[in-house]
Amino acid sequence: MPLAFPSVGIQNIEMRLKRAVAVSESPFTYDVQTFLHQGARWEAEITLPPLTYEEARSVEAFIIGLKGQSGTFTFGHPLHTSTATGNVNANALIRAEEISLGGSSTAVDAGTYLQLGDYLYITTTSKTSGIGTIGIQPPLRTAVSSGTAVDFTLPKSLWRMASNDVSWTNDASSIYKFTFAIVEAL
């Protein structure tokens, strides 16, 4: 572990960032109080394209090999890649929501996915080329040292199945269909 996600393509993916936020609403005035807890994780539902029996075998082996929620795998959104480059310019503590990039870094647009260590983040602010700071979400999972490379090209995170029960279908023409939910493995 972690396993590599099978190379069969993605037909559809629904990504979301789930947060732990407490909300209290007055039943009399409808005033709202919120409290943002530290918890945040990526979640997704993945639908693979229809697969032949030969193509589906690797996916079946992958799913069974995960042993439900106990196993982990690496996966990144296949449509989110960037040509941006950069290294972290200053140490960043766990739960930081900004990182500083060094002088040789390229411009980075808000909404760009990136990988630091084993985790996937998205930029919330833009930065021109050279030294600069970008906002990221979710907050850093681990502390990051100055000089750490930032991966903008097909960034991935560590995931696990959202349920121990994963199934698939196949029809009389031996076409297999897979849809399953995953959560970030923290």
VEXRO-526825 format. One record per residue: residue number from 1; residue in one letter; x, y, z of N, C-alpha, C in turn. Coordinates in Angstrom, 1 decimal, padded with zeros to 4 digits. Example, Ala and Ser with C-alpha at 12.3 -4.5 7.8 and 13.67 -1.06 7.14 Angstrom:
2
(torke 1, A, (013.2, -005.7, 007.8), (012.3, -004.5, 007.8), (013.2, -003.3, 007.8)) (torke 2, S, (012.8, -002.2, 007.1), (013.7, -001.1, 007.1), (012.9, 000.0, 007.9)) 
//
This chain:
186
(torke 1, M, (000.8, -001.2, 000.0), (000.0, 000.0, 000.0), (000.9, 001.2, 000.0)) (torke 2, P, (000.5, 002.3, -000.6), (-000.7, 002.5, -001.3), (-000.6, 001.9, -002.7)) (torke 3, L, (-001.8, 001.5, -003.2), (-001.9, 000.9, -004.6), (-001.9, 002.1, -005.6)) (torke 4, A, (-001.6, 001.8, -006.8), (-001.8, 002.8, -007.9), (-003.1, 002.6, -008.5)) (torke 5, F, (-003.8, 003.7, -008.8), (-005.1, 003.7, -009.4), (-005.0, 003.1, -010.8)) (torke 6, P, (-005.9, 002.2, -011.2), (-005.8, 001.6, -012.6), (-005.9, 002.6, -013.7)) (torke 7, S, (-005.1, 002.3, -014.7), (-005.1, 003.3, -015.9), (-006.1, 002.9, -016.9)) (torke 8, V, (-007.4, 003.2, -016.6), (-008.5, 002.9, -017.5), (-009.3, 004.1, -017.9)) (torke 9, G, (-008.9, 005.3, -017.4), (-009.7, 006.5, -017.7), (-010.8, 006.7, -016.7)) (torke 10, I, (-011.3, 007.9, -016.8), (-012.4, 008.4, -015.9), (-013.5, 008.9, -016.8)) (torke 11, Q, (-014.7, 008.4, -016.6), (-015.9, 009.0, -017.4), (-016.4, 010.2, -016.7)) (torke 12, N, (-016.5, 010.1, -015.3), (-017.1, 011.2, -014.6), (-016.5, 011.2, -013.2)) (torke 13, I, (-016.3, 012.4, -012.7), (-015.8, 012.6, -011.3), (-016.5, 013.7, -010.6)) (torke 14, E, (-017.0, 013.5, -009.4), (-017.6, 014.6, -008.6), (-016.7, 014.8, -007.4)) (torke 15, M, (-016.0, 015.9, -007.4), (-015.1, 016.3, -006.3), (-015.8, 017.3, -005.3)) (torke 16, R, (-015.4, 017.1, -004.0), (-015.9, 018.1, -003.1), (-014.9, 018.2, -001.9)) (torke 17, L, (-014.9, 019.3, -001.2), (-014.1, 019.5, 000.0), (-015.1, 019.6, 001.1)) (torke 18, K, (-015.1, 018.6, 002.0), (-016.0, 018.6, 003.1), (-015.3, 019.2, 004.3)) (torke 19, R, (-016.1, 020.1, 005.0), (-015.5, 020.7, 006.2), (-016.4, 020.4, 007.4)) (torke 20, A, (-015.7, 020.5, 008.6), (-016.4, 020.3, 009.9), (-016.7, 021.7, 010.4)) (torke 21, V, (-017.9, 022.2, 010.2), (-018.4, 023.5, 010.6), (-019.6, 023.3, 011.5)) (torke 22, A, (-019.6, 023.8, 012.7), (-020.8, 023.8, 013.6), (-021.6, 025.0, 013.3)) (torke 23, V, (-022.9, 024.8, 013.1), (-023.8, 025.9, 012.9), (-025.0, 025.8, 013.9)) (torke 24, S, (-025.2, 027.0, 014.5), (-026.3, 027.1, 015.5), (-027.2, 028.2, 015.0)) (torke 25, E, (-028.5, 027.9, 014.8), (-029.4, 029.0, 014.4), (-030.5, 029.2, 015.4)) (torke 26, S, (-030.8, 030.4, 015.8), (-031.8, 030.7, 016.8), (-033.2, 030.4, 016.2)) (torke 27, P, (-034.0, 029.7, 016.9), (-035.4, 029.4, 016.3), (-036.3, 030.6, 016.4)) (torke 28, F, (-035.9, 031.7, 017.1), (-036.7, 032.9, 017.3), (-036.3, 034.0, 016.4)) (torke 29, T, (-035.0, 034.2, 016.3), (-034.5, 035.4, 015.5), (-033.8, 034.9, 014.2)) (torke 30, Y, (-033.5, 033.7, 014.0), (-032.8, 033.1, 012.9), (-031.4, 033.6, 012.8)) (torke 31, D, (-030.9, 034.3, 013.8), (-029.5, 034.6, 013.9), (-028.7, 033.3, 013.8)) (torke 32, V, (-027.5, 033.4, 013.1), (-026.7, 032.2, 013.0), (-025.3, 032.4, 013.6)) (torke 33, Q, (-024.8, 031.4, 014.3), (-023.5, 031.4, 014.8), (-022.8, 030.2, 014.1)) (torke 34, T, (-021.6, 030.4, 013.7), (-020.8, 029.3, 013.1), (-019.5, 029.2, 013.8)) (torke 35, F, (-018.9, 028.0, 013.8), (-017.6, 027.7, 014.3), (-016.9, 026.7, 013.3)) (torke 36, L, (-015.8, 027.2, 012.8), (-015.0, 026.4, 011.8), (-014.0, 025.5, 012.6)) (torke 37, H, (-014.3, 024.2, 012.6), (-013.4, 023.3, 013.2), (-012.2, 023.0, 012.3)) (torke 38, Q, (-011.2, 022.2, 012.7), (-010.0, 022.0, 011.9), (-010.3, 021.0, 010.8)) (torke 39, G, (-011.3, 020.1, 010.9), (-011.5, 019.1, 010.0), (-011.9, 019.5, 008.6)) (torke 40, A, (-011.2, 019.0, 007.6), (-011.5, 019.2, 006.1), (-010.9, 018.1, 005.4)) (torke 41, R, (-011.6, 017.5, 004.4), (-011.1, 016.4, 003.6), (-011.7, 016.4, 002.2)) (torke 42, W, (-011.0, 015.9, 001.3), (-011.5, 015.7, -000.1), (-012.4, 014.5, -000.1)) (torke 43, E, (-013.5, 014.5, -000.9), (-014.3, 013.4, -001.1), (-014.6, 013.4, -002.6)) (torke 44, A, (-014.9, 012.2, -003.2), (-015.2, 012.1, -004.6), (-016.1, 010.9, -004.9)) (torke 45, E, (-016.8, 011.0, -006.0), (-017.5, 009.8, -006.6), (-016.9, 009.7, -008.0)) (torke 46, I, (-016.5, 008.5, -008.3), (-015.8, 008.2, -009.6), (-016.7, 007.2, -010.4)) (torke 47, T, (-016.9, 007.6, -011.7), (-017.5, 006.6, -012.6), (-016.5, 006.4, -013.7)) (torke 48, L, (-016.2, 005.1, -013.9), (-015.3, 004.7, -014.9), (-016.0, 004.5, -016.2)) (torke 49, P, (-015.4, 004.6, -017.4), (-016.0, 004.4, -018.7), (-016.4, 002.9, -018.8)) (torke 50, P, (-017.4, 002.6, -019.6), (-017.7, 001.2, -019.8), (-016.5, 000.4, -020.2)) (torke 51, L, (-016.3, -000.7, -019.6), (-015.0, -001.5, -019.8), (-015.4, -002.9, -020.3)) (torke 52, T, (-014.5, -003.5, -021.1), (-014.6, -004.8, -021.5), (-014.1, -005.7, -020.4)) (torke 53, Y, (-014.4, -007.0, -020.5), (-013.9, -007.9, -019.5), (-012.4, -007.8, -019.3)) (torke 54, E, (-011.7, -007.8, -020.3), (-010.2, -007.7, -020.2), (-009.8, -006.4, -019.5)) (torke 55, E, (-010.4, -005.3, -019.8), (-010.1, -004.0, -019.2), (-010.5, -004.0, -017.7)) (torke 56, A, (-011.7, -004.6, -017.4), (-012.3, -004.6, -016.1), (-011.5, -005.5, -015.1)) (torke 57, R, (-010.7, -006.4, -015.5), (-010.0, -007.3, -014.6), (-009.1, -006.5, -013.7)) (torke 58, S, (-008.3, -005.5, -014.2), (-007.4, -004.8, -013.4), (-008.1, -003.9, -012.4)) (torke 59, V, (-009.3, -003.5, -012.7), (-010.1, -002.7, -011.8), (-010.7, -003.6, -010.7)) (torke 60, E, (-011.2, -004.7, -011.0), (-011.7, -005.7, -010.0), (-010.5, -006.0, -009.1)) (torke 61, A, (-009.4, -006.3, -009.6), (-008.2, -006.7, -008.7), (-007.8, -005.5, -007.8)) (torke 62, F, (-007.9, -004.3, -008.4), (-007.6, -003.1, -007.6), (-008.6, -003.0, -006.4)) (torke 63, I, (-009.9, -003.1, -006.7), (-010.9, -002.9, -005.7), (-010.8, -004.0, -004.6)) (torke 64, I, (-010.6, -005.2, -005.0), (-010.5, -006.3, -004.1), (-009.2, -006.2, -003.3)) (torke 65, G, (-008.2, -005.8, -003.9), (-006.9, -005.6, -003.3), (-006.9, -004.5, -002.2)) (torke 66, L, (-007.8, -003.6, -002.2), (-007.8, -002.5, -001.2), (-008.4, -003.1, 000.1)) (torke 67, K, (-009.1, -004.2, 000.1), (-009.7, -004.8, 001.3), (-010.6, -003.8, 002.0)) (torke 68, G, (-011.6, -003.3, 001.2), (-012.5, -002.3, 001.8), (-011.8, -001.0, 002.2)) (torke 69, Q, (-012.1, -000.4, 003.3), (-011.6, 000.8, 003.7), (-010.1, 000.7, 004.3)) (torke 70, S, (-009.6, -000.5, 004.5), (-008.3, -000.6, 005.1), (-007.2, -000.2, 004.2)) (torke 71, G, (-007.3, -000.4, 002.9), (-006.2, -000.1, 002.0), (-006.3, 001.3, 001.4)) (torke 72, T, (-005.2, 001.8, 001.0), (-005.1, 003.2, 000.4), (-004.6, 003.1, -001.0)) (torke 73, F, (-004.8, 004.2, -001.7), (-004.3, 004.3, -003.1), (-004.0, 005.8, -003.4)) (torke 74, T, (-003.2, 006.0, -004.4), (-003.0, 007.4, -004.9), (-003.9, 007.7, -006.1)) (torke 75, F, (-004.4, 008.9, -006.1), (-005.3, 009.3, -007.2), (-005.3, 010.9, -007.2)) (torke 76, G, (-005.4, 011.4, -008.4), (-005.6, 012.8, -008.6), (-006.6, 013.1, -009.7)) (torke 77, H, (-007.2, 014.2, -009.7), (-008.2, 014.6, -010.7), (-007.5, 014.6, -012.0)) (torke 78, P, (-007.9, 013.8, -013.0), (-007.2, 013.6, -014.2), (-007.3, 014.9, -015.1)) (torke 79, L, (-008.2, 015.8, -014.9), (-008.3, 016.9, -015.8), (-007.6, 018.2, -015.2)) (torke 80, H, (-007.1, 018.0, -014.0), (-006.4, 019.2, -013.3), (-004.9, 019.0, -013.3)) (torke 81, T, (-004.3, 019.6, -014.3), (-002.9, 019.6, -014.4), (-002.4, 021.0, -014.8)) (torke 82, S, (-001.2, 021.3, -014.5), (-000.7, 022.7, -014.7), (000.8, 022.6, -015.1)) (torke 83, T, (001.2, 023.6, -015.8), (002.6, 023.7, -016.2), (003.4, 024.5, -015.2)) (torke 84, A, (002.7, 025.0, -014.1), (003.3, 025.8, -013.1), (004.4, 025.0, -012.4)) (torke 85, T, (005.4, 025.7, -011.9), (006.5, 025.1, -011.2), (006.9, 026.0, -010.0)) (torke 86, G, (007.4, 025.3, -008.9), (007.9, 026.1, -007.8), (008.3, 025.3, -006.6)) (torke 87, N, (009.1, 025.9, -005.7), (009.5, 025.3, -004.5), (009.0, 026.1, -003.4)) (torke 88, V, (008.8, 025.5, -002.2), (008.4, 026.3, -001.0), (009.6, 027.1, -000.6)) (torke 89, N, (009.4, 028.4, -000.3), (010.4, 029.3, 000.0), (010.7, 029.5, 001.5)) (torke 90, A, (009.7, 029.1, 002.3), (009.8, 029.3, 003.7), (009.1, 028.2, 004.4)) (torke 91, N, (009.6, 027.7, 005.6), (008.9, 026.7, 006.3), (007.4, 027.1, 006.6)) (torke 92, A, (006.5, 026.1, 006.5), (005.1, 026.3, 006.8), (004.7, 025.3, 007.8)) (torke 93, L, (003.9, 025.7, 008.8), (003.5, 024.8, 009.9), (002.2, 024.0, 009.4)) (torke 94, I, (002.0, 022.9, 010.1), (000.7, 022.2, 009.9), (-000.4, 023.1, 010.1)) (torke 95, R, (-001.5, 023.0, 009.3), (-002.7, 023.8, 009.3), (-002.5, 025.2, 008.7)) (torke 96, A, (-001.4, 025.5, 008.2), (-001.2, 026.8, 007.5), (-002.1, 026.8, 006.3)) (torke 97, E, (-002.5, 028.0, 005.9), (-003.4, 028.2, 004.7), (-002.7, 029.0, 003.7)) (torke 98, E, (-001.4, 029.3, 003.8), (-000.6, 029.9, 002.8), (000.7, 029.3, 002.7)) (torke 99, I, (001.3, 029.3, 001.5), (002.7, 028.9, 001.4), (003.4, 029.9, 000.5)) (torke 100, S, (004.7, 030.1, 000.8), (005.5, 031.0, 000.0), (006.3, 030.2, -001.0)) (torke 101, L, (006.3, 030.7, -002.2), (007.1, 030.1, -003.3), (008.3, 030.9, -003.6)) (torke 102, G, (009.4, 030.2, -004.0), (010.7, 030.9, -004.3), (010.7, 031.6, -005.6)) (torke 103, G, (011.9, 032.3, -005.8), (012.1, 033.2, -006.9), (012.0, 032.5, -008.3)) (torke 104, S, (012.3, 031.2, -008.4), (012.3, 030.6, -009.7), (010.9, 030.0, -010.0)) (torke 105, S, (009.9, 030.3, -009.2), (008.5, 029.8, -009.4), (007.8, 030.5, -010.5)) (torke 106, T, (007.0, 029.8, -011.2), (006.2, 030.5, -012.3), (004.9, 031.1, -011.7)) (torke 107, A, (004.1, 031.7, -012.6), (002.8, 032.3, -012.1), (001.9, 031.1, -011.8)) (torke 108, V, (001.1, 031.3, -010.8), (000.1, 030.3, -010.4), (-001.3, 030.9, -010.3)) (torke 109, D, (-002.3, 030.4, -011.0), (-003.6, 030.9, -011.0), (-004.4, 030.4, -009.8)) (torke 110, A, (-005.4, 031.1, -009.3), (-006.3, 030.6, -008.3), (-007.1, 029.5, -008.9)) (torke 111, G, (-007.3, 028.4, -008.2), (-008.0, 027.2, -008.7), (-007.1, 026.2, -009.2)) (torke 112, T, (-005.8, 026.3, -009.1), (-004.8, 025.4, -009.5), (-004.6, 024.3, -008.5)) (torke 113, Y, (-004.7, 023.0, -008.9), (-004.4, 021.9, -007.9), (-002.9, 021.7, -007.8)) (torke 114, L, (-002.5, 021.3, -006.6), (-001.1, 021.0, -006.3), (-001.0, 019.9, -005.3)) (torke 115, Q, (000.2, 019.3, -005.3), (000.5, 018.3, -004.3), (001.7, 018.7, -003.5)) (torke 116, L, (001.6, 018.5, -002.2), (002.7, 018.6, -001.2), (002.7, 017.4, -000.4)) (torke 117, G, (003.8, 016.6, -000.4), (003.8, 015.3, 000.2), (002.8, 014.4, -000.4)) (torke 118, D, (002.0, 013.8, 000.4), (001.0, 012.8, 000.0), (-000.4, 013.5, -000.2)) (torke 119, Y, (-000.5, 014.8, -000.2), (-001.8, 015.4, -000.1), (-002.1, 016.4, -001.2)) (torke 120, L, (-003.4, 016.5, -001.6), (-003.9, 017.4, -002.7), (-004.4, 018.7, -002.1)) (torke 121, Y, (-004.1, 019.8, -002.7), (-004.5, 021.1, -002.3), (-005.0, 021.9, -003.5)) (torke 122, I, (-005.7, 023.0, -003.3), (-006.1, 023.9, -004.4), (-005.8, 025.3, -004.0)) (torke 123, T, (-005.3, 026.1, -004.9), (-004.9, 027.4, -004.6), (-006.2, 028.3, -004.6)) (torke 124, T, (-006.2, 029.2, -003.6), (-007.3, 030.1, -003.4), (-007.0, 031.6, -003.9)) (torke 125, T, (-005.7, 031.8, -004.2), (-005.2, 033.1, -004.7), (-004.3, 032.8, -005.8)) (torke 126, S, (-004.1, 033.9, -006.6), (-003.1, 033.8, -007.7), (-001.8, 034.4, -007.3)) (torke 127, K, (-000.7, 034.1, -008.1), (000.6, 034.7, -007.8), (001.3, 034.8, -009.1)) (torke 128, T, (002.0, 035.9, -009.3), (002.8, 036.1, -010.5), (004.1, 035.3, -010.4)) (torke 129, S, (004.9, 035.3, -011.4), (006.2, 034.6, -011.4), (007.1, 035.2, -010.4)) (torke 130, G, (008.0, 034.4, -009.8), (009.0, 034.9, -008.8), (008.5, 034.6, -007.4)) (torke 131, I, (009.1, 035.2, -006.4), (008.8, 035.0, -005.0), (007.3, 035.5, -004.8)) (torke 132, G, (006.6, 034.8, -004.1), (005.2, 035.2, -003.7), (004.5, 034.1, -002.9)) (torke 133, T, (003.4, 034.6, -002.3), (002.6, 033.7, -001.4), (001.3, 033.3, -002.1)) (torke 134, I, (000.9, 032.1, -002.0), (-000.4, 031.6, -002.5), (-001.2, 031.1, -001.3)) (torke 135, G, (-002.5, 031.3, -001.3), (-003.4, 030.7, -000.4), (-003.8, 029.3, -000.9)) (torke 136, I, (-003.9, 028.4, 000.1), (-004.3, 027.0, -000.3), (-005.4, 026.5, 000.6)) (torke 137, Q, (-006.1, 025.5, 000.2), (-007.1, 024.8, 000.9), (-007.1, 023.3, 000.5)) (torke 138, P, (-007.3, 022.4, 001.3), (-007.5, 022.5, 002.8), (-006.2, 023.0, 003.4)) (torke 139, P, (-006.3, 023.3, 004.7), (-005.0, 023.7, 005.4), (-004.0, 022.5, 005.4)) (torke 140, L, (-002.7, 022.9, 005.5), (-001.6, 021.9, 005.3), (-001.9, 020.7, 006.3)) (torke 141, R, (-001.7, 019.5, 005.8), (-001.8, 018.3, 006.6), (-000.6, 018.0, 007.4)) (torke 142, T, (000.6, 018.4, 006.9), (001.8, 018.3, 007.6), (002.7, 019.5, 007.4)) (torke 143, A, (003.6, 019.7, 008.3), (004.5, 020.9, 008.1), (005.4, 020.7, 006.9)) (torke 144, V, (005.7, 021.8, 006.2), (006.5, 021.7, 005.0), (007.7, 022.5, 005.1)) (torke 145, S, (008.9, 022.0, 004.7), (010.2, 022.6, 004.9), (010.5, 023.5, 003.6)) (torke 146, S, (011.2, 024.5, 003.9), (011.7, 025.4, 002.8), (012.5, 024.5, 001.8)) (torke 147, G, (012.3, 024.7, 000.5), (013.0, 023.9, -000.5), (012.2, 022.8, -001.0)) (torke 148, T, (011.0, 022.4, -000.4), (010.2, 021.3, -000.8), (009.6, 021.7, -002.2)) (torke 149, A, (009.7, 020.7, -003.1), (009.1, 020.9, -004.5), (007.6, 020.8, -004.4)) (torke 150, V, (006.9, 021.7, -005.1), (005.5, 021.7, -005.3), (005.1, 021.0, -006.6)) (torke 151, D, (004.3, 020.0, -006.6), (003.9, 019.2, -007.8), (002.6, 019.8, -008.3)) (torke 152, F, (002.7, 020.5, -009.5), (001.5, 021.0, -010.1), (001.0, 020.1, -011.3)) (torke 153, T, (001.9, 019.2, -011.7), (001.6, 018.3, -012.8), (001.0, 017.0, -012.3)) (torke 154, L, (-000.3, 016.8, -012.6), (-001.1, 015.7, -012.2), (-000.9, 015.4, -010.7)) (torke 155, P, (-001.2, 016.4, -009.9), (-001.1, 016.2, -008.4), (-002.1, 015.2, -007.9)) (torke 156, K, (-001.6, 014.4, -006.9), (-002.4, 013.3, -006.3), (-002.5, 013.5, -004.8)) (torke 157, S, (-003.4, 012.7, -004.3), (-003.6, 012.6, -002.8), (-003.7, 011.1, -002.5)) (torke 158, L, (-003.7, 010.8, -001.2), (-003.8, 009.5, -000.7), (-005.3, 009.3, -000.3)) (torke 159, W, (-005.9, 008.2, -000.9), (-007.3, 008.0, -000.8), (-007.6, 006.6, -000.2)) (torke 160, R, (-008.9, 006.4, 000.2), (-009.4, 005.1, 000.6), (-010.9, 005.1, 000.1)) (torke 161, M, (-011.4, 003.9, 000.0), (-012.8, 003.7, -000.3), (-013.7, 004.3, 000.8)) (torke 162, A, (-014.8, 004.9, 000.5), (-015.7, 005.5, 001.4), (-016.5, 004.4, 002.2)) (torke 163, S, (-016.6, 003.2, 001.6), (-017.4, 002.1, 002.2), (-016.6, 000.8, 002.0)) (torke 164, N, (-016.9, -000.1, 002.9), (-016.3, -001.4, 002.8), (-017.0, -002.2, 001.7)) (torke 165, D, (-018.2, -001.8, 001.3), (-019.0, -002.5, 000.3), (-018.8, -001.8, -001.0)) (torke 166, V, (-018.1, -002.4, -002.0), (-018.0, -001.8, -003.3), (-018.4, -002.8, -004.3)) (torke 167, S, (-019.3, -002.4, -005.3), (-019.8, -003.3, -006.2), (-019.6, -002.8, -007.6)) (torke 168, W, (-019.9, -003.6, -008.6), (-019.9, -003.2, -010.0), (-020.9, -004.1, -010.8)) (torke 169, T, (-021.3, -003.6, -012.0), (-022.2, -004.4, -012.8), (-021.6, -004.7, -014.1)) (torke 170, N, (-022.2, -005.8, -014.7), (-021.9, -006.1, -016.0), (-023.1, -006.7, -016.7)) (torke 171, D, (-023.2, -006.5, -018.0), (-024.4, -006.9, -018.7), (-024.1, -008.1, -019.6)) (torke 172, A, (-025.1, -008.5, -020.4), (-025.0, -009.7, -021.2), (-023.9, -009.5, -022.3)) (torke 173, S, (-023.6, -008.3, -022.7), (-022.5, -008.1, -023.7), (-021.2, -008.0, -023.0)) (torke 174, S, (-021.0, -008.4, -021.8), (-019.8, -008.3, -021.0), (-019.2, -006.9, -020.9)) (torke 175, I, (-020.0, -005.9, -020.8), (-019.6, -004.6, -020.5), (-019.7, -004.3, -019.0)) (torke 176, Y, (-018.6, -003.9, -018.4), (-018.5, -003.7, -017.0), (-018.7, -002.2, -016.7)) (torke 177, K, (-019.4, -001.9, -015.6), (-019.6, -000.5, -015.1), (-019.2, -000.4, -013.7)) (torke 178, F, (-018.4, 000.6, -013.4), (-017.9, 000.8, -012.0), (-018.2, 002.3, -011.6)) (torke 179, T, (-018.8, 002.4, -010.4), (-019.0, 003.7, -009.8), (-018.8, 003.5, -008.3)) (torke 180, F, (-017.9, 004.3, -007.7), (-017.6, 004.2, -006.3), (-017.2, 005.5, -005.7)) (torke 181, A, (-017.4, 005.6, -004.3), (-017.1, 006.8, -003.6), (-015.8, 006.6, -002.8)) (torke 182, I, (-015.0, 007.7, -002.8), (-013.7, 007.6, -002.1), (-013.6, 008.9, -001.2)) (torke 183, V, (-012.7, 008.7, -000.2), (-012.4, 009.8, 000.7), (-010.9, 009.9, 000.9)) (torke 184, E, (-010.5, 011.1, 001.2), (-009.1, 011.3, 001.4), (-008.6, 010.6, 002.7)) (torke 185, A, (-007.5, 009.9, 002.6), (-007.0, 009.1, 003.7), (-006.1, 010.0, 004.5)) (torke 186, L, (-006.6, 010.4, 005.7), (-005.8, 011.3, 006.5), (-005.1, 010.6, 007.6)) 
//
